[in-house]
Amino acid sequence: MSTNSSMVGQLLWQGPACTSWKQDFEGALYHLANCFLLLGFMGGSGVYGCFYLFGVLGMGYLCCVLWGWFSACGLDIVLWNFLLAVACLLQLAYLVYRLRKDTLPEEFDLLYKTLCLPLQVPLQTYKEMVHCCEKQVLTLATEQTYAVEGETPINRLSLLLTGRVRVSQDGQFLHYVFPYQFMDSPEWESLQPSEEGVFQVTLTAETECSYVSWPRKSLHLLLTKERYISCLFSALLGYDISEKLYTLNDKLFAKFGLRFDIRLPSLYHVLGPTAPDAGPESEKDDEEVCGPSVSPPLAMTTSVQQTPPYTSPPAATDLPAPPSRARMSRPDSGILGEDSTSLVLEDFEEVSGSESFMDYRSDGEYMR
């Protein structure tokens, strides 16, 4: 022990044992090897940083092997640098294996770029979502049904990748589902995790379709565990349901030739009951507006039911006749004016076939 301590002290305090320094420099391979080592240790983190780090270090150690073989003529130099170069090559091979193993299929990669990348969703989070659906892409043939009204249980959530799906109820066309839209988002939101239910609509593939599907229980477990994924699905499902609602709104009010705001409850009560009396509509004219022809403004004024002349009692002949009740526009509606409201009510009377008309009051109620 004392001998080893004396040797260490001799090396530290007495300086190197070199009697003379070499006057010439080492060859180009030695300096090239050190340049590669310097650049390699400046690599960053992450997968691509590791590729840079081990790739450049491997070239540096390989240059050291050549220098030790041709210039230094030292077996130990050759062996150590050879082992280091092999370790870098093995590390590179492992990184390539990891990348190929974690590579997403083409459909899921396109789904990430279209739906999740604009929302800046981390790739690792997206991989957890993909792992939940087991990386399976399902298909539907033309005219094959995804769900049957009143029969198919609600036990999954599906997102359409390619094709077009027709949604109908009682044989009446409602709307289409296009790529990168959820096929059963309303059904998913209508049930609690512990509840069970069946579809209220029928979904039929109009073309060859492909979609991904998350099992209900597995997805609920993932949403419970990962709050970020839960918020992401809430945002995506909310946007998808709102798009479906506005599509139904356009179809419901298309026959009037006007575009209304679905948030007006008074319009809903007036125009909603007319939907079954409007006659059969074509199920394929989903995007077209097939409303009845609108009468000119002159005809509008003549179609209003005239109030019969008021006959005053004999005892009160000086009393003036009460004025006819004027139609007033809803004060809190920024969409429909007085003329538009009259046009809506007149069309409503024509569809319902009633001789009386609805009187629109300022308090939001309708009276005959």
C-alpha atoms as a printed R data frame, in Angstrom:
    type eleno elety resid chain resno        x      y       z
1   ATOM     1    CA   MET     A     1    0.000  0.000   0.000
2   ATOM     2    CA   SER     A     2    2.825  2.378   0.853
3   ATOM     3    CA   THR     A     3    4.536  1.476  -2.418
4   ATOM     4    CA   ASN     A     4    1.410  2.422  -4.451
5   ATOM     5    CA   SER     A     5    0.984  5.715  -2.588
6   ATOM     6    CA   SER     A     6    4.611  6.592  -3.195
7   ATOM     7    CA   MET     A     7    4.193  5.936  -6.942
8   ATOM     8    CA   VAL     A     8    1.082  8.155  -7.114
9   ATOM     9    CA   GLY     A     9    2.855 10.932  -5.238
10  ATOM    10    CA   GLN     A    10    5.837 10.616  -7.518
11  ATOM    11    CA   LEU     A    11    3.609 10.996 -10.614
12  ATOM    12    CA   LEU     A    12    1.754 13.986  -9.163
13  ATOM    13    CA   TRP     A    13    4.606 16.003  -7.680
14  ATOM    14    CA   GLN     A    14    7.658 15.073  -9.687
15  ATOM    15    CA   GLY     A    15    6.059 15.565 -13.161
16  ATOM    16    CA   PRO     A    16    6.190 13.237 -16.199
17  ATOM    17    CA   ALA     A    17    9.127 10.977 -16.792
18  ATOM    18    CA   CYS     A    18    9.558 12.147 -20.401
19  ATOM    19    CA   THR     A    19   13.193 12.930 -21.060
20  ATOM    20    CA   SER     A    20   12.547 14.566 -24.436
21  ATOM    21    CA   TRP     A    21    9.549 15.602 -26.560
22  ATOM    22    CA   LYS     A    22    9.051 14.534 -30.165
23  ATOM    23    CA   GLN     A    23    9.775 17.249 -32.646
24  ATOM    24    CA   ASP     A    24    7.445 16.015 -35.392
25  ATOM    25    CA   PHE     A    25    3.653 15.838 -35.217
26  ATOM    26    CA   GLU     A    26    1.442 12.800 -35.583
27  ATOM    27    CA   GLY     A    27   -0.040 11.924 -38.944
28  ATOM    28    CA   ALA     A    28   -3.259 13.209 -40.458
29  ATOM    29    CA   LEU     A    29   -5.281 10.218 -39.241
30  ATOM    30    CA   TYR     A    30   -4.597 11.112 -35.620
31  ATOM    31    CA   HIS     A    31   -5.772 14.706 -36.034
32  ATOM    32    CA   LEU     A    32   -8.784 13.633 -38.104
33  ATOM    33    CA   ALA     A    33   -9.770 11.187 -35.386
34  ATOM    34    CA   ASN     A    34   -9.668 13.887 -32.731
35  ATOM    35    CA   CYS     A    35  -11.727 16.244 -34.900
36  ATOM    36    CA   PHE     A    36  -14.414 13.587 -35.215
37  ATOM    37    CA   LEU     A    37  -14.365 13.005 -31.477
38  ATOM    38    CA   LEU     A    38  -14.717 16.719 -30.801
39  ATOM    39    CA   LEU     A    39  -17.675 17.055 -33.164
40  ATOM    40    CA   GLY     A    40  -19.272 13.893 -31.831
41  ATOM    41    CA   PHE     A    41  -19.311 15.059 -28.222
42  ATOM    42    CA   MET     A    42  -21.105 18.218 -29.345
43  ATOM    43    CA   GLY     A    43  -24.198 16.186 -30.328
44  ATOM    44    CA   GLY     A    44  -27.629 16.958 -28.897
45  ATOM    45    CA   SER     A    45  -30.266 14.849 -27.215
46  ATOM    46    CA   GLY     A    46  -33.196 12.950 -28.634
47  ATOM    47    CA   VAL     A    47  -33.274 10.220 -31.240
48  ATOM    48    CA   TYR     A    48  -31.645 12.217 -34.017
49  ATOM    49    CA   GLY     A    49  -29.115 13.650 -31.589
50  ATOM    50    CA   CYS     A    50  -28.129 10.101 -30.627
51  ATOM    51    CA   PHE     A    51  -27.781  9.211 -34.297
52  ATOM    52    CA   TYR     A    52  -25.397 12.135 -34.762
53  ATOM    53    CA   LEU     A    53  -23.468 11.404 -31.563
54  ATOM    54    CA   PHE     A    54  -22.769  7.702 -32.121
55  ATOM    55    CA   GLY     A    55  -22.267  8.090 -35.871
56  ATOM    56    CA   VAL     A    56  -19.577 10.753 -35.574
57  ATOM    57    CA   LEU     A    57  -17.922  9.058 -32.589
58  ATOM    58    CA   GLY     A    58  -17.814  5.787 -34.502
59  ATOM    59    CA   MET     A    59  -15.964  7.468 -37.374
60  ATOM    60    CA   GLY     A    60  -13.541  9.046 -34.880
61  ATOM    61    CA   TYR     A    61  -12.717  5.736 -33.214
62  ATOM    62    CA   LEU     A    62  -12.301  4.109 -36.617
63  ATOM    63    CA   CYS     A    63   -9.717  6.754 -37.527
64  ATOM    64    CA   CYS     A    64   -7.951  6.014 -34.237
65  ATOM    65    CA   VAL     A    65   -7.791  2.347 -35.179
66  ATOM    66    CA   LEU     A    66   -6.161  3.234 -38.500
67  ATOM    67    CA   TRP     A    67   -3.739  5.605 -36.794
68  ATOM    68    CA   GLY     A    68   -2.743  2.983 -34.214
69  ATOM    69    CA   TRP     A    69   -2.228  0.387 -36.942
70  ATOM    70    CA   PHE     A    70   -0.265  2.438 -39.460
71  ATOM    71    CA   SER     A    71    1.457  5.182 -37.401
72  ATOM    72    CA   ALA     A    72    1.597  4.390 -33.682
73  ATOM    73    CA   CYS     A    73    2.055  0.666 -34.239
74  ATOM    74    CA   GLY     A    74    0.472 -0.103 -30.879
75  ATOM    75    CA   LEU     A    75   -1.676 -3.153 -30.399
76  ATOM    76    CA   ASP     A    76   -3.413 -1.751 -27.333
77  ATOM    77    CA   ILE     A    77   -4.361  1.436 -29.231
78  ATOM    78    CA   VAL     A    78   -5.847 -0.636 -32.057
79  ATOM    79    CA   LEU     A    79   -7.810 -2.939 -29.739
80  ATOM    80    CA   TRP     A    80   -9.337 -0.259 -27.502
81  ATOM    81    CA   ASN     A    81  -10.426  1.988 -30.344
82  ATOM    82    CA   PHE     A    82  -11.781 -0.989 -32.243
83  ATOM    83    CA   LEU     A    83  -13.959 -1.938 -29.266
84  ATOM    84    CA   LEU     A    84  -15.232  1.645 -28.973
85  ATOM    85    CA   ALA     A    85  -16.048  1.781 -32.690
86  ATOM    86    CA   VAL     A    86  -17.989 -1.516 -32.459
87  ATOM    87    CA   ALA     A    87  -19.953 -0.193 -29.451
88  ATOM    88    CA   CYS     A    88  -20.994  2.888 -31.480
89  ATOM    89    CA   LEU     A    89  -22.104  0.723 -34.397
90  ATOM    90    CA   LEU     A    90  -24.172 -1.513 -32.090
91  ATOM    91    CA   GLN     A    91  -25.820  1.553 -30.583
92  ATOM    92    CA   LEU     A    92  -26.719  2.825 -34.055
93  ATOM    93    CA   ALA     A    93  -28.234 -0.551 -34.953
94  ATOM    94    CA   TYR     A    94  -30.351 -0.471 -31.789
95  ATOM    95    CA   LEU     A    95  -31.634  3.019 -32.628
96  ATOM    96    CA   VAL     A    96  -32.629  1.902 -36.120
97  ATOM    97    CA   TYR     A    97  -34.479 -1.071 -34.625
98  ATOM    98    CA   ARG     A    98  -36.358  1.189 -32.197
99  ATOM    99    CA   LEU     A    99  -37.367  3.569 -34.969
100 ATOM   100    CA   ARG     A   100  -38.655  0.776 -37.186
101 ATOM   101    CA   LYS     A   101  -40.539 -0.730 -34.263
102 ATOM   102    CA   ASP     A   102  -42.222  2.566 -33.329
103 ATOM   103    CA   THR     A   103  -43.018  3.599 -36.887
104 ATOM   104    CA   LEU     A   104  -46.727  4.178 -37.417
105 ATOM   105    CA   PRO     A   105  -48.616  2.647 -40.337
106 ATOM   106    CA   GLU     A   106  -49.335  4.939 -43.244
107 ATOM   107    CA   GLU     A   107  -52.994  5.471 -42.305
108 ATOM   108    CA   PHE     A   108  -52.179  6.435 -38.720
109 ATOM   109    CA   ASP     A   109  -49.317  8.668 -39.822
110 ATOM   110    CA   LEU     A   110  -51.669 10.564 -42.150
111 ATOM   111    CA   LEU     A   111  -54.262 10.772 -39.389
112 ATOM   112    CA   TYR     A   112  -51.696 12.332 -37.063
113 ATOM   113    CA   LYS     A   113  -50.636 14.914 -39.645
114 ATOM   114    CA   THR     A   114  -54.243 15.805 -40.471
115 ATOM   115    CA   LEU     A   115  -55.955 15.783 -37.085
116 ATOM   116    CA   CYS     A   116  -53.411 15.946 -34.274
117 ATOM   117    CA   LEU     A   117  -50.380 17.773 -35.628
118 ATOM   118    CA   PRO     A   118  -52.312 21.069 -36.157
119 ATOM   119    CA   LEU     A   119  -53.273 20.847 -32.465
120 ATOM   120    CA   GLN     A   120  -49.602 20.271 -31.526
121 ATOM   121    CA   VAL     A   121  -50.325 16.907 -29.940
122 ATOM   122    CA   PRO     A   122  -47.082 15.192 -28.886
123 ATOM   123    CA   LEU     A   123  -46.222 12.131 -30.915
124 ATOM   124    CA   GLN     A   124  -45.809  9.979 -27.814
125 ATOM   125    CA   THR     A   125  -49.322 10.913 -26.669
126 ATOM   126    CA   TYR     A   126  -50.696 10.070 -30.092
127 ATOM   127    CA   LYS     A   127  -48.980  6.682 -29.952
128 ATOM   128    CA   GLU     A   128  -50.845  5.932 -26.715
129 ATOM   129    CA   MET     A   129  -54.112  6.688 -28.504
130 ATOM   130    CA   VAL     A   130  -53.113  4.436 -31.398
131 ATOM   131    CA   HIS     A   131  -52.052  1.679 -29.020
132 ATOM   132    CA   CYS     A   132  -55.530  1.794 -27.458
133 ATOM   133    CA   CYS     A   133  -57.110  0.847 -30.806
134 ATOM   134    CA   GLU     A   134  -54.400 -1.814 -31.388
135 ATOM   135    CA   LYS     A   135  -53.261 -0.160 -34.647
136 ATOM   136    CA   GLN     A   136  -56.084 -1.840 -36.541
137 ATOM   137    CA   VAL     A   137  -57.697 -0.256 -39.606
138 ATOM   138    CA   LEU     A   138  -61.154 -1.714 -40.264
139 ATOM   139    CA   THR     A   139  -63.027 -1.588 -43.558
140 ATOM   140    CA   LEU     A   140  -66.621 -1.344 -44.767
141 ATOM   141    CA   ALA     A   141  -67.794 -2.502 -48.176
142 ATOM   142    CA   THR     A   142  -70.233 -0.466 -50.253
143 ATOM   143    CA   GLU     A   143  -73.760 -0.522 -48.733
144 ATOM   144    CA   GLN     A   144  -72.490 -2.361 -45.678
145 ATOM   145    CA   THR     A   145  -73.982 -1.088 -42.429
146 ATOM   146    CA   TYR     A   146  -71.823  0.045 -39.556
147 ATOM   147    CA   ALA     A   147  -74.767  0.326 -37.157
148 ATOM   148    CA   VAL     A   148  -78.475 -0.531 -37.374
149 ATOM   149    CA   GLU     A   149  -81.085  1.642 -35.725
150 ATOM   150    CA   GLY     A   150  -82.403  0.114 -32.492
151 ATOM   151    CA   GLU     A   151  -80.190 -2.985 -32.722
152 ATOM   152    CA   THR     A   152  -76.453 -2.223 -32.649
153 ATOM   153    CA   PRO     A   153  -75.114 -1.591 -29.133
154 ATOM   154    CA   ILE     A   154  -72.985  1.460 -28.427
155 ATOM   155    CA   ASN     A   155  -69.736 -0.222 -27.443
156 ATOM   156    CA   ARG     A   156  -67.076  1.682 -29.429
157 ATOM   157    CA   LEU     A   157  -66.047  5.012 -30.888
158 ATOM   158    CA   SER     A   158  -64.996  5.119 -34.547
159 ATOM   159    CA   LEU     A   159  -63.285  7.671 -36.765
160 ATOM   160    CA   LEU     A   160  -63.685  7.523 -40.544
161 ATOM   161    CA   LEU     A   161  -60.432  7.568 -42.528
162 ATOM   162    CA   THR     A   162  -61.579  7.166 -46.126
163 ATOM   163    CA   GLY     A   163  -64.912  6.915 -47.931
164 ATOM   164    CA   ARG     A   164  -68.349  8.322 -47.092
165 ATOM   165    CA   VAL     A   165  -71.019  7.065 -44.696
166 ATOM   166    CA   ARG     A   166  -74.746  7.858 -44.927
167 ATOM   167    CA   VAL     A   167  -76.691  8.477 -41.708
168 ATOM   168    CA   SER     A   168  -80.463  7.881 -41.765
169 ATOM   169    CA   GLN     A   169  -83.328  7.440 -39.342
170 ATOM   170    CA   ASP     A   170  -86.564  5.606 -40.133
171 ATOM   171    CA   GLY     A   171  -85.427  5.475 -43.741
172 ATOM   172    CA   GLN     A   172  -85.034  9.273 -43.941
173 ATOM   173    CA   PHE     A   173  -81.639 10.669 -44.860
174 ATOM   174    CA   LEU     A   174  -80.040 12.938 -42.232
175 ATOM   175    CA   HIS     A   175  -76.468 13.734 -43.213
176 ATOM   176    CA   TYR     A   176  -73.152 12.316 -44.395
177 ATOM   177    CA   VAL     A   177  -70.021 11.432 -42.460
178 ATOM   178    CA   PHE     A   178  -66.853 12.429 -44.300
179 ATOM   179    CA   PRO     A   179  -63.197 11.405 -43.730
180 ATOM   180    CA   TYR     A   180  -61.620 12.390 -40.399
181 ATOM   181    CA   GLN     A   181  -65.020 12.746 -38.737
182 ATOM   182    CA   PHE     A   182  -66.352 10.588 -35.933
183 ATOM   183    CA   MET     A   183  -69.118  8.230 -37.001
184 ATOM   184    CA   ASP     A   184  -70.788  7.853 -33.613
185 ATOM   185    CA   SER     A   185  -69.815 10.905 -31.561
186 ATOM   186    CA   PRO     A   186  -73.428 11.763 -30.496
187 ATOM   187    CA   GLU     A   187  -73.949  8.211 -29.255
188 ATOM   188    CA   TRP     A   188  -70.654  8.300 -27.364
189 ATOM   189    CA   GLU     A   189  -71.539 11.532 -25.565
190 ATOM   190    CA   SER     A   190  -75.107 10.421 -24.824
191 ATOM   191    CA   LEU     A   191  -74.053  7.660 -22.434
192 ATOM   192    CA   GLN     A   192  -72.145  7.603 -19.176
193 ATOM   193    CA   PRO     A   193  -69.295  5.074 -18.829
194 ATOM   194    CA   SER     A   194  -71.510  2.759 -16.787
195 ATOM   195    CA   GLU     A   195  -74.560  3.011 -19.073
196 ATOM   196    CA   GLU     A   196  -75.514  0.931 -22.087
197 ATOM   197    CA   GLY     A   197  -77.570  1.828 -25.128
198 ATOM   198    CA   VAL     A   198  -78.252  1.183 -28.806
199 ATOM   199    CA   PHE     A   199  -77.960  3.343 -31.891
200 ATOM   200    CA   GLN     A   200  -80.913  5.555 -32.799
201 ATOM   201    CA   VAL     A   201  -79.725  5.947 -36.408
202 ATOM   202    CA   THR     A   202  -78.489  3.680 -39.178
203 ATOM   203    CA   LEU     A   203  -75.024  4.211 -40.649
204 ATOM   204    CA   THR     A   204  -74.421  2.782 -44.124
205 ATOM   205    CA   ALA     A   205  -71.263  2.982 -46.223
206 ATOM   206    CA   GLU     A   206  -71.926  4.620 -49.597
207 ATOM   207    CA   THR     A   207  -68.415  3.807 -50.812
208 ATOM   208    CA   GLU     A   208  -65.623  1.557 -49.663
209 ATOM   209    CA   CYS     A   209  -64.614  2.942 -46.292
210 ATOM   210    CA   SER     A   210  -61.834  2.469 -43.788
211 ATOM   211    CA   TYR     A   211  -61.955  3.537 -40.168
212 ATOM   212    CA   VAL     A   212  -60.317  3.112 -36.785
213 ATOM   213    CA   SER     A   213  -62.297  2.066 -33.751
214 ATOM   214    CA   TRP     A   214  -61.612  2.372 -30.032
215 ATOM   215    CA   PRO     A   215  -63.350 -0.132 -27.711
216 ATOM   216    CA   ARG     A   216  -65.517  1.708 -25.219
217 ATOM   217    CA   LYS     A   217  -64.046  0.239 -22.037
218 ATOM   218    CA   SER     A   218  -60.424  0.561 -23.150
219 ATOM   219    CA   LEU     A   219  -60.899  4.162 -24.224
220 ATOM   220    CA   HIS     A   220  -62.631  5.091 -20.971
221 ATOM   221    CA   LEU     A   221  -59.713  3.633 -19.014
222 ATOM   222    CA   LEU     A   222  -57.262  5.654 -21.110
223 ATOM   223    CA   LEU     A   223  -59.267  8.867 -20.675
224 ATOM   224    CA   THR     A   224  -59.431  8.308 -16.927
225 ATOM   225    CA   LYS     A   225  -55.682  7.762 -16.689
226 ATOM   226    CA   GLU     A   226  -54.513 10.502 -19.091
227 ATOM   227    CA   ARG     A   227  -56.103 13.897 -18.499
228 ATOM   228    CA   TYR     A   228  -54.473 15.449 -21.580
229 ATOM   229    CA   ILE     A   229  -55.954 12.787 -23.869
230 ATOM   230    CA   SER     A   230  -59.336 13.236 -22.173
231 ATOM   231    CA   CYS     A   231  -59.298 16.980 -22.916
232 ATOM   232    CA   LEU     A   232  -58.206 16.286 -26.486
233 ATOM   233    CA   PHE     A   233  -61.073 13.868 -27.121
234 ATOM   234    CA   SER     A   234  -63.549 16.286 -25.529
235 ATOM   235    CA   ALA     A   235  -62.476 19.032 -27.914
236 ATOM   236    CA   LEU     A   236  -62.555 16.779 -30.987
237 ATOM   237    CA   LEU     A   237  -65.931 15.262 -30.111
238 ATOM   238    CA   GLY     A   238  -67.459 18.642 -29.305
239 ATOM   239    CA   TYR     A   239  -66.384 20.088 -32.642
240 ATOM   240    CA   ASP     A   240  -67.634 17.007 -34.487
241 ATOM   241    CA   ILE     A   241  -71.067 17.112 -32.829
242 ATOM   242    CA   SER     A   242  -71.464 20.826 -33.541
243 ATOM   243    CA   GLU     A   243  -70.721 20.205 -37.227
244 ATOM   244    CA   LYS     A   244  -73.411 17.519 -37.336
245 ATOM   245    CA   LEU     A   245  -75.920 19.819 -35.624
246 ATOM   246    CA   TYR     A   246  -75.370 22.615 -38.120
247 ATOM   247    CA   THR     A   247  -75.688 20.130 -40.979
248 ATOM   248    CA   LEU     A   248  -79.085 19.042 -39.656
249 ATOM   249    CA   ASN     A   249  -80.029 22.693 -39.137
250 ATOM   250    CA   ASP     A   250  -79.313 23.498 -42.792
251 ATOM   251    CA   LYS     A   251  -81.408 20.541 -43.958
252 ATOM   252    CA   LEU     A   252  -84.338 21.353 -41.648
253 ATOM   253    CA   PHE     A   253  -84.695 24.981 -42.721
254 ATOM   254    CA   ALA     A   254  -83.616 24.638 -46.350
255 ATOM   255    CA   LYS     A   255  -87.195 24.572 -47.659
256 ATOM   256    CA   PHE     A   256  -87.818 28.129 -46.471
257 ATOM   257    CA   GLY     A   257  -85.024 29.572 -48.567
258 ATOM   258    CA   LEU     A   258  -83.552 31.344 -45.521
259 ATOM   259    CA   ARG     A   259  -80.655 30.538 -43.257
260 ATOM   260    CA   PHE     A   260  -81.549 30.712 -39.588
261 ATOM   261    CA   ASP     A   261  -79.650 30.581 -36.352
262 ATOM   262    CA   ILE     A   262  -80.166 27.267 -34.597
263 ATOM   263    CA   ARG     A   263  -79.814 29.024 -31.240
264 ATOM   264    CA   LEU     A   264  -83.166 30.871 -31.596
265 ATOM   265    CA   PRO     A   265  -85.705 28.861 -29.564
266 ATOM   266    CA   SER     A   266  -88.713 30.713 -31.007
267 ATOM   267    CA   LEU     A   267  -87.825 29.662 -34.544
268 ATOM   268    CA   TYR     A   268  -87.398 26.111 -33.386
269 ATOM   269    CA   HIS     A   269  -90.931 26.006 -31.955
270 ATOM   270    CA   VAL     A   270  -92.454 27.561 -35.083
271 ATOM   271    CA   LEU     A   271  -90.522 25.719 -37.762
272 ATOM   272    CA   GLY     A   272  -89.865 22.432 -36.032
273 ATOM   273    CA   PRO     A   273  -93.395 20.952 -36.319
274 ATOM   274    CA   THR     A   274  -93.494 21.671 -40.066
275 ATOM   275    CA   ALA     A   275  -90.763 19.166 -40.842
276 ATOM   276    CA   PRO     A   276  -93.065 16.086 -41.094
277 ATOM   277    CA   ASP     A   277  -95.668 17.994 -43.166
278 ATOM   278    CA   ALA     A   278  -93.271 19.281 -45.759
279 ATOM   279    CA   GLY     A   279  -93.616 16.171 -47.916
280 ATOM   280    CA   PRO     A   280  -90.976 13.598 -48.849
281 ATOM   281    CA   GLU     A   281  -87.619 15.029 -49.756
282 ATOM   282    CA   SER     A   282  -84.900 13.408 -51.797
283 ATOM   283    CA   GLU     A   283  -82.404 11.603 -49.595
284 ATOM   284    CA   LYS     A   284  -79.542 12.334 -51.933
285 ATOM   285    CA   ASP     A   285  -79.937 16.150 -52.135
286 ATOM   286    CA   ASP     A   286  -78.102 16.701 -48.938
287 ATOM   287    CA   GLU     A   287  -76.149 19.780 -49.913
288 ATOM   288    CA   GLU     A   288  -78.814 21.387 -52.177
289 ATOM   289    CA   VAL     A   289  -81.384 23.964 -51.113
290 ATOM   290    CA   CYS     A   290  -84.769 22.941 -52.461
291 ATOM   291    CA   GLY     A   291  -87.073 25.514 -50.850
292 ATOM   292    CA   PRO     A   292  -90.320 26.808 -52.315
293 ATOM   293    CA   SER     A   293  -90.282 29.925 -54.416
294 ATOM   294    CA   VAL     A   294  -90.520 33.094 -52.371
295 ATOM   295    CA   SER     A   295  -93.333 35.492 -53.250
296 ATOM   296    CA   PRO     A   296  -92.449 39.073 -54.115
297 ATOM   297    CA   PRO     A   297  -92.842 41.711 -51.413
298 ATOM   298    CA   LEU     A   298  -96.145 42.887 -52.927
299 ATOM   299    CA   ALA     A   299  -97.699 39.469 -52.587
300 ATOM   300    CA   MET     A   300  -96.519 39.261 -49.014
301 ATOM   301    CA   THR     A   301  -98.611 42.165 -47.914
302 ATOM   302    CA   THR     A   302 -101.772 40.776 -49.513
303 ATOM   303    CA   SER     A   303 -101.475 37.352 -47.945
304 ATOM   304    CA   VAL     A   304 -101.954 38.619 -44.397
305 ATOM   305    CA   GLN     A   305 -105.394 37.796 -43.040
306 ATOM   306    CA   GLN     A   306 -107.494 40.923 -42.911
307 ATOM   307    CA   THR     A   307 -109.162 41.803 -39.631
308 ATOM   308    CA   PRO     A   308 -112.946 42.071 -40.038
309 ATOM   309    CA   PRO     A   309 -114.372 45.535 -39.457
310 ATOM   310    CA   TYR     A   310 -115.156 46.241 -35.878
311 ATOM   311    CA   THR     A   311 -118.854 46.855 -35.057
312 ATOM   312    CA   SER     A   312 -119.247 48.955 -31.968
313 ATOM   313    CA   PRO     A   313 -122.197 48.488 -29.598
314 ATOM   314    CA   PRO     A   314 -125.139 50.857 -30.052
315 ATOM   315    CA   ALA     A   315 -124.537 52.480 -26.694
316 ATOM   316    CA   ALA     A   316 -120.974 53.390 -27.447
317 ATOM   317    CA   THR     A   317 -120.930 54.676 -31.005
318 ATOM   318    CA   ASP     A   318 -118.108 57.118 -30.322
319 ATOM   319    CA   LEU     A   319 -115.577 54.466 -29.394
320 ATOM   320    CA   PRO     A   320 -112.864 53.970 -32.070
321 ATOM   321    CA   ALA     A   321 -112.391 50.541 -33.591
322 ATOM   322    CA   PRO     A   322 -109.412 48.669 -32.137
323 ATOM   323    CA   PRO     A   323 -106.491 48.604 -34.541
324 ATOM   324    CA   SER     A   324 -105.476 45.323 -36.096
325 ATOM   325    CA   ARG     A   325 -102.674 43.613 -34.286
326 ATOM   326    CA   ALA     A   326  -99.373 44.312 -36.077
327 ATOM   327    CA   ARG     A   327  -96.694 41.700 -36.408
328 ATOM   328    CA   MET     A   328  -93.584 42.637 -34.524
329 ATOM   329    CA   SER     A   329  -90.125 41.269 -34.949
330 ATOM   330    CA   ARG     A   330  -88.325 39.679 -32.070
331 ATOM   331    CA   PRO     A   331  -86.278 42.464 -30.441
332 ATOM   332    CA   ASP     A   332  -83.469 40.165 -29.336
333 ATOM   333    CA   SER     A   333  -82.989 38.524 -32.724
334 ATOM   334    CA   GLY     A   334  -80.247 40.016 -34.859
335 ATOM   335    CA   ILE     A   335  -80.952 37.760 -37.838
336 ATOM   336    CA   LEU     A   336  -84.611 38.148 -38.783
337 ATOM   337    CA   GLY     A   337  -86.231 41.460 -39.419
338 ATOM   338    CA   GLU     A   338  -89.922 42.295 -39.749
339 ATOM   339    CA   ASP     A   339  -90.208 41.222 -43.396
340 ATOM   340    CA   SER     A   340  -88.305 37.989 -42.831
341 ATOM   341    CA   THR     A   341  -90.539 37.058 -39.869
342 ATOM   342    CA   SER     A   342  -93.703 37.659 -41.910
343 ATOM   343    CA   LEU     A   343  -92.319 35.533 -44.737
344 ATOM   344    CA   VAL     A   344  -91.534 32.679 -42.343
345 ATOM   345    CA   LEU     A   345  -95.005 32.728 -40.800
346 ATOM   346    CA   GLU     A   346  -96.721 32.831 -44.185
347 ATOM   347    CA   ASP     A   347  -94.708 29.852 -45.430
348 ATOM   348    CA   PHE     A   348  -95.566 28.041 -42.220
349 ATOM   349    CA   GLU     A   349  -99.280 28.580 -42.859
350 ATOM   350    CA   GLU     A   350  -98.971 27.347 -46.453
351 ATOM   351    CA   VAL     A   351  -97.244 24.148 -45.325
352 ATOM   352    CA   SER     A   352  -99.580 23.420 -42.417
353 ATOM   353    CA   GLY     A   353 -102.720 24.211 -44.472
354 ATOM   354    CA   SER     A   354 -104.302 26.265 -41.694
355 ATOM   355    CA   GLU     A   355 -106.469 29.273 -42.506
356 ATOM   356    CA   SER     A   356 -105.399 31.121 -39.406
357 ATOM   357    CA   PHE     A   357 -101.994 32.627 -38.959
358 ATOM   358    CA   MET     A   358  -99.508 32.858 -36.131
359 ATOM   359    CA   ASP     A   359  -99.188 36.239 -34.479
360 ATOM   360    CA   TYR     A   360  -95.618 36.901 -33.417
361 ATOM   361    CA   ARG     A   361  -95.497 38.958 -30.268
362 ATOM   362    CA   SER     A   362  -92.555 40.860 -28.845
363 ATOM   363    CA   ASP     A   363  -92.390 38.648 -25.750
364 ATOM   364    CA   GLY     A   364  -91.412 35.616 -27.851
365 ATOM   365    CA   GLU     A   365  -94.812 33.834 -27.844
366 ATOM   366    CA   TYR     A   366  -96.947 32.940 -30.855
367 ATOM   367    CA   MET     A   367 -100.736 33.305 -30.832
368 ATOM   368    CA   ARG     A   368 -103.344 32.400 -33.396
